[in-house]
Amino acid sequence: MSDKVDLRKYSSQVVDGVERAPGRSMLRAVGFTDEDFKKPQIGIASTWAMVTPCNM
């Protein structure tokens, strides 16, 4: 049994792979770098805000 936990279990479903290119391009537009995509991501949901570019 491995003690290593996959910290990107859910993040990888959002940004990894060719089919996720549109999502990655939106994140790059708000400042994500290649190094950021290697880190786990945490999402915060809000029903209304004026701080997001488009409908992320």
Biopython code that builds the backbone (N, CA, C, O; Angstrom):
import numpy as np
from Bio.PDB.StructureBuilder import StructureBuilder

atoms = [
    (1, "MET", "N", (0.843, -1.189, 0.000)),
    (1, "MET", "CA", (0.000, 0.000, 0.000)),
    (1, "MET", "C", (0.881, 1.243, 0.000)),
    (1, "MET", "O", (1.849, 1.327, 0.756)),
    (2, "SER", "N", (0.549, 2.179, -0.829)),
    (2, "SER", "CA", (1.330, 3.406, -0.947)),
    (2, "SER", "C", (0.753, 4.479, -0.033)),
    (2, "SER", "O", (-0.464, 4.636, 0.071)),
    (3, "ASP", "N", (1.637, 5.210, 0.622)),
    (3, "ASP", "CA", (1.202, 6.307, 1.486)),
    (3, "ASP", "C", (1.067, 7.614, 0.715)),
    (3, "ASP", "O", (0.618, 8.619, 1.266)),
    (4, "LYS", "N", (1.454, 7.604, -0.555)),
    (4, "LYS", "CA", (1.412, 8.817, -1.359)),
    (4, "LYS", "C", (-0.022, 9.083, -1.837)),
    (4, "LYS", "O", (-0.657, 8.219, -2.442)),
    (5, "VAL", "N", (-0.507, 10.268, -1.560)),
    (5, "VAL", "CA", (-1.861, 10.665, -1.938)),
    (5, "VAL", "C", (-1.786, 11.515, -3.202)),
    (5, "VAL", "O", (-0.944, 12.407, -3.305)),
    (6, "ASP", "N", (-2.662, 11.241, -4.157)),
    (6, "ASP", "CA", (-2.714, 12.032, -5.386)),
    (6, "ASP", "C", (-3.459, 13.331, -5.102)),
    (6, "ASP", "O", (-4.688, 13.347, -5.045)),
    (7, "LEU", "N", (-2.712, 14.418, -4.925)),
    (7, "LEU", "CA", (-3.321, 15.707, -4.594)),
    (7, "LEU", "C", (-4.044, 16.339, -5.776)),
    (7, "LEU", "O", (-4.853, 17.250, -5.600)),
    (8, "ARG", "N", (-3.749, 15.853, -6.988)),
    (8, "ARG", "CA", (-4.380, 16.421, -8.181)),
    (8, "ARG", "C", (-5.482, 15.513, -8.730)),
    (8, "ARG", "O", (-5.814, 15.592, -9.913)),
    (9, "LYS", "N", (-6.042, 14.666, -7.894)),
    (9, "LYS", "CA", (-7.058, 13.705, -8.342)),
    (9, "LYS", "C", (-8.191, 14.389, -9.104)),
    (9, "LYS", "O", (-8.586, 13.925, -10.174)),
    (10, "TYR", "N", (-8.698, 15.456, -8.577)),
    (10, "TYR", "CA", (-9.813, 16.158, -9.218)),
    (10, "TYR", "C", (-9.333, 17.284, -10.129)),
    (10, "TYR", "O", (-9.946, 17.540, -11.166)),
    (11, "SER", "N", (-8.254, 17.954, -9.760)),
    (11, "SER", "CA", (-7.719, 19.038, -10.591)),
    (11, "SER", "C", (-7.330, 18.524, -11.968)),
    (11, "SER", "O", (-7.538, 19.210, -12.968)),
    (12, "SER", "N", (-6.764, 17.317, -12.028)),
    (12, "SER", "CA", (-6.326, 16.769, -13.312)),
    (12, "SER", "C", (-7.510, 16.530, -14.245)),
    (12, "SER", "O", (-7.345, 16.593, -15.464)),
    (13, "GLN", "N", (-8.681, 16.262, -13.717)),
    (13, "GLN", "CA", (-9.868, 16.055, -14.547)),
    (13, "GLN", "C", (-10.310, 17.346, -15.223)),
    (13, "GLN", "O", (-11.020, 17.314, -16.229)),
    (14, "VAL", "N", (-9.898, 18.464, -14.682)),
    (14, "VAL", "CA", (-10.304, 19.762, -15.219)),
    (14, "VAL", "C", (-9.307, 20.300, -16.239)),
    (14, "VAL", "O", (-9.714, 20.963, -17.193)),
    (15, "VAL", "N", (-8.010, 20.031, -16.064)),
    (15, "VAL", "CA", (-7.007, 20.689, -16.907)),
    (15, "VAL", "C", (-6.096, 19.762, -17.707)),
    (15, "VAL", "O", (-5.352, 20.249, -18.559)),
    (16, "ASP", "N", (-6.120, 18.460, -17.475)),
    (16, "ASP", "CA", (-5.215, 17.562, -18.200)),
    (16, "ASP", "C", (-5.874, 17.000, -19.456)),
    (16, "ASP", "O", (-7.066, 16.692, -19.459)),
    (17, "GLY", "N", (-5.088, 16.873, -20.516)),
    (17, "GLY", "CA", (-5.571, 16.275, -21.751)),
    (17, "GLY", "C", (-5.911, 17.299, -22.819)),
    (17, "GLY", "O", (-6.156, 18.473, -22.540)),
    (18, "VAL", "N", (-5.917, 16.809, -24.060)),
    (18, "VAL", "CA", (-6.192, 17.671, -25.211)),
    (18, "VAL", "C", (-7.596, 18.268, -25.138)),
    (18, "VAL", "O", (-7.806, 19.429, -25.489)),
    (19, "GLU", "N", (-8.543, 17.471, -24.684)),
    (19, "GLU", "CA", (-9.930, 17.946, -24.644)),
    (19, "GLU", "C", (-10.156, 19.041, -23.612)),
    (19, "GLU", "O", (-11.218, 19.664, -23.607)),
    (20, "ARG", "N", (-9.194, 19.288, -22.747)),
    (20, "ARG", "CA", (-9.317, 20.327, -21.714)),
    (20, "ARG", "C", (-8.587, 21.623, -22.089)),
    (20, "ARG", "O", (-8.422, 22.506, -21.248)),
    (21, "ALA", "N", (-8.155, 21.737, -23.334)),
    (21, "ALA", "CA", (-7.427, 22.928, -23.787)),
    (21, "ALA", "C", (-8.214, 24.227, -23.588)),
    (21, "ALA", "O", (-7.623, 25.223, -23.170)),
    (22, "PRO", "N", (-9.522, 24.258, -23.868)),
    (22, "PRO", "CA", (-10.257, 25.510, -23.643)),
    (22, "PRO", "C", (-10.223, 25.968, -22.180)),
    (22, "PRO", "O", (-10.085, 27.160, -21.906)),
    (23, "GLY", "N", (-10.346, 25.037, -21.259)),
    (23, "GLY", "CA", (-10.279, 25.389, -19.837)),
    (23, "GLY", "C", (-8.909, 25.901, -19.437)),
    (23, "GLY", "O", (-8.794, 26.863, -18.677)),
    (24, "ARG", "N", (-7.863, 25.252, -19.955)),
    (24, "ARG", "CA", (-6.497, 25.711, -19.664)),
    (24, "ARG", "C", (-6.257, 27.098, -20.231)),
    (24, "ARG", "O", (-5.591, 27.918, -19.600)),
    (25, "SER", "N", (-6.792, 27.372, -21.417)),
    (25, "SER", "CA", (-6.563, 28.694, -22.014)),
    (25, "SER", "C", (-7.228, 29.789, -21.186)),
    (25, "SER", "O", (-6.687, 30.888, -21.059)),
    (26, "MET", "N", (-8.394, 29.494, -20.626)),
    (26, "MET", "CA", (-9.068, 30.473, -19.767)),
    (26, "MET", "C", (-8.250, 30.719, -18.498)),
    (26, "MET", "O", (-8.112, 31.859, -18.056)),
    (27, "LEU", "N", (-7.710, 29.650, -17.918)),
    (27, "LEU", "CA", (-6.897, 29.809, -16.716)),
    (27, "LEU", "C", (-5.589, 30.538, -17.022)),
    (27, "LEU", "O", (-5.115, 31.325, -16.203)),
    (28, "ARG", "N", (-5.006, 30.286, -18.189)),
    (28, "ARG", "CA", (-3.790, 31.022, -18.579)),
    (28, "ARG", "C", (-4.096, 32.511, -18.749)),
    (28, "ARG", "O", (-3.260, 33.361, -18.441)),
    (29, "ALA", "N", (-5.286, 32.816, -19.236)),
    (29, "ALA", "CA", (-5.674, 34.217, -19.432)),
    (29, "ALA", "C", (-5.751, 34.985, -18.118)),
    (29, "ALA", "O", (-5.581, 36.204, -18.102)),
    (30, "VAL", "N", (-6.005, 34.282, -17.016)),
    (30, "VAL", "CA", (-6.056, 34.953, -15.717)),
    (30, "VAL", "C", (-4.750, 34.806, -14.944)),
    (30, "VAL", "O", (-4.683, 35.149, -13.764)),
    (31, "GLY", "N", (-3.690, 34.286, -15.619)),
    (31, "GLY", "CA", (-2.370, 34.305, -15.007)),
    (31, "GLY", "C", (-1.759, 32.978, -14.596)),
    (31, "GLY", "O", (-0.665, 32.970, -14.032)),
    (32, "PHE", "N", (-2.415, 31.858, -14.854)),
    (32, "PHE", "CA", (-1.824, 30.561, -14.501)),
    (32, "PHE", "C", (-0.580, 30.296, -15.344)),
    (32, "PHE", "O", (-0.530, 30.659, -16.519)),
    (33, "THR", "N", (0.418, 29.663, -14.738)),
    (33, "THR", "CA", (1.639, 29.260, -15.434)),
    (33, "THR", "C", (1.685, 27.736, -15.509)),
    (33, "THR", "O", (0.836, 27.057, -14.932)),
    (34, "ASP", "N", (2.679, 27.198, -16.222)),
    (34, "ASP", "CA", (2.845, 25.744, -16.292)),
    (34, "ASP", "C", (3.017, 25.151, -14.900)),
    (34, "ASP", "O", (2.505, 24.067, -14.621)),
    (35, "GLU", "N", (3.724, 25.843, -14.037)),
    (35, "GLU", "CA", (3.932, 25.361, -12.665)),
    (35, "GLU", "C", (2.617, 25.311, -11.887)),
    (35, "GLU", "O", (2.420, 24.416, -11.065)),
    (36, "ASP", "N", (1.729, 26.251, -12.136)),
    (36, "ASP", "CA", (0.437, 26.269, -11.445)),
    (36, "ASP", "C", (-0.406, 25.043, -11.786)),
    (36, "ASP", "O", (-1.146, 24.540, -10.940)),
    (37, "PHE", "N", (-0.296, 24.562, -13.025)),
    (37, "PHE", "CA", (-1.076, 23.401, -13.433)),
    (37, "PHE", "C", (-0.577, 22.114, -12.782)),
    (37, "PHE", "O", (-1.290, 21.110, -12.786)),
    (38, "LYS", "N", (0.619, 22.124, -12.230)),
    (38, "LYS", "CA", (1.165, 20.951, -11.544)),
    (38, "LYS", "C", (0.713, 20.882, -10.088)),
    (38, "LYS", "O", (0.929, 19.874, -9.416)),
    (39, "LYS", "N", (0.091, 21.943, -9.607)),
    (39, "LYS", "CA", (-0.359, 22.019, -8.215)),
    (39, "LYS", "C", (-1.840, 21.647, -8.119)),
    (39, "LYS", "O", (-2.574, 21.773, -9.099)),
    (40, "PRO", "N", (-2.281, 21.191, -6.947)),
    (40, "PRO", "CA", (-3.717, 20.969, -6.766)),
    (40, "PRO", "C", (-4.456, 22.305, -6.796)),
    (40, "PRO", "O", (-3.923, 23.324, -6.358)),
    (41, "GLN", "N", (-5.663, 22.296, -7.303)),
    (41, "GLN", "CA", (-6.455, 23.519, -7.389)),
    (41, "GLN", "C", (-7.670, 23.407, -6.481)),
    (41, "GLN", "O", (-8.257, 22.335, -6.334)),
    (42, "ILE", "N", (-8.030, 24.508, -5.887)),
    (42, "ILE", "CA", (-9.191, 24.569, -5.006)),
    (42, "ILE", "C", (-10.170, 25.566, -5.603)),
    (42, "ILE", "O", (-9.789, 26.690, -5.929)),
    (43, "GLY", "N", (-11.401, 25.173, -5.747)),
    (43, "GLY", "CA", (-12.413, 26.049, -6.321)),
    (43, "GLY", "C", (-13.306, 26.656, -5.258)),
    (43, "GLY", "O", (-13.637, 26.011, -4.264)),
    (44, "ILE", "N", (-13.687, 27.888, -5.475)),
    (44, "ILE", "CA", (-14.627, 28.575, -4.589)),
    (44, "ILE", "C", (-15.803, 29.003, -5.457)),
    (44, "ILE", "O", (-15.625, 29.726, -6.438)),
    (45, "ALA", "N", (-16.983, 28.567, -5.104)),
    (45, "ALA", "CA", (-18.166, 28.859, -5.912)),
    (45, "ALA", "C", (-18.952, 30.030, -5.328)),
    (45, "ALA", "O", (-19.091, 30.170, -4.113)),
    (46, "SER", "N", (-19.455, 30.854, -6.221)),
    (46, "SER", "CA", (-20.306, 31.966, -5.831)),
    (46, "SER", "C", (-21.382, 32.114, -6.894)),
    (46, "SER", "O", (-21.118, 31.897, -8.077)),
    (47, "THR", "N", (-22.563, 32.473, -6.496)),
    (47, "THR", "CA", (-23.636, 32.639, -7.475)),
    (47, "THR", "C", (-23.571, 33.986, -8.188)),
    (47, "THR", "O", (-24.239, 34.183, -9.203)),
    (48, "TRP", "N", (-22.785, 34.897, -7.671)),
    (48, "TRP", "CA", (-22.681, 36.204, -8.301)),
    (48, "TRP", "C", (-21.353, 36.849, -7.952)),
    (48, "TRP", "O", (-20.937, 36.832, -6.794)),
    (49, "ALA", "N", (-20.693, 37.411, -8.937)),
    (49, "ALA", "CA", (-19.458, 38.149, -8.710)),
    (49, "ALA", "C", (-19.106, 38.928, -9.964)),
    (49, "ALA", "O", (-19.464, 38.527, -11.072)),
    (50, "MET", "N", (-18.408, 40.033, -9.793)),
    (50, "MET", "CA", (-17.949, 40.817, -10.933)),
    (50, "MET", "C", (-16.446, 40.663, -11.136)),
    (50, "MET", "O", (-15.849, 41.432, -11.889)),
    (51, "VAL", "N", (-15.821, 39.687, -10.480)),
    (51, "VAL", "CA", (-14.371, 39.555, -10.553)),
    (51, "VAL", "C", (-13.905, 38.456, -11.494)),
    (51, "VAL", "O", (-12.698, 38.285, -11.665)),
    (52, "THR", "N", (-14.809, 37.704, -12.112)),
    (52, "THR", "CA", (-14.383, 36.629, -13.001)),
    (52, "THR", "C", (-14.484, 37.063, -14.452)),
    (52, "THR", "O", (-15.438, 37.739, -14.834)),
    (53, "PRO", "N", (-13.509, 36.680, -15.261)),
    (53, "PRO", "CA", (-13.591, 36.993, -16.683)),
    (53, "PRO", "C", (-14.485, 35.967, -17.383)),
    (53, "PRO", "O", (-14.070, 34.821, -17.560)),
    (54, "CYS", "N", (-15.644, 36.330, -17.764)),
    (54, "CYS", "CA", (-16.561, 35.430, -18.461)),
    (54, "CYS", "C", (-17.296, 34.542, -17.463)),
    (54, "CYS", "O", (-17.613, 34.985, -16.359)),
    (55, "ASN", "N", (-17.565, 33.320, -17.829)),
    (55, "ASN", "CA", (-18.374, 32.416, -16.996)),
    (55, "ASN", "C", (-17.559, 31.215, -16.530)),
    (55, "ASN", "O", (-17.936, 30.069, -16.778)),
    (56, "MET", "N", (-16.456, 31.476, -15.864)),
    (56, "MET", "CA", (-15.557, 30.402, -15.436)),
    (56, "MET", "C", (-16.220, 29.423, -14.536)),
    (56, "MET", "O", (-15.587, 28.463, -14.095)),
]
sb = StructureBuilder()
sb.init_structure("model")
sb.init_model(0)
sb.init_chain("A")
sb.init_seg("    ")
for serial, (resi, resn, name, xyz) in enumerate(atoms, 1):
    if name == "N":
        sb.init_residue(resn, " ", resi, " ")
    sb.init_atom(name, np.array(xyz, "f"), 0.0, 1.0, " ", f" {name:<3s}", serial, name[0])
structure = sb.get_structure()
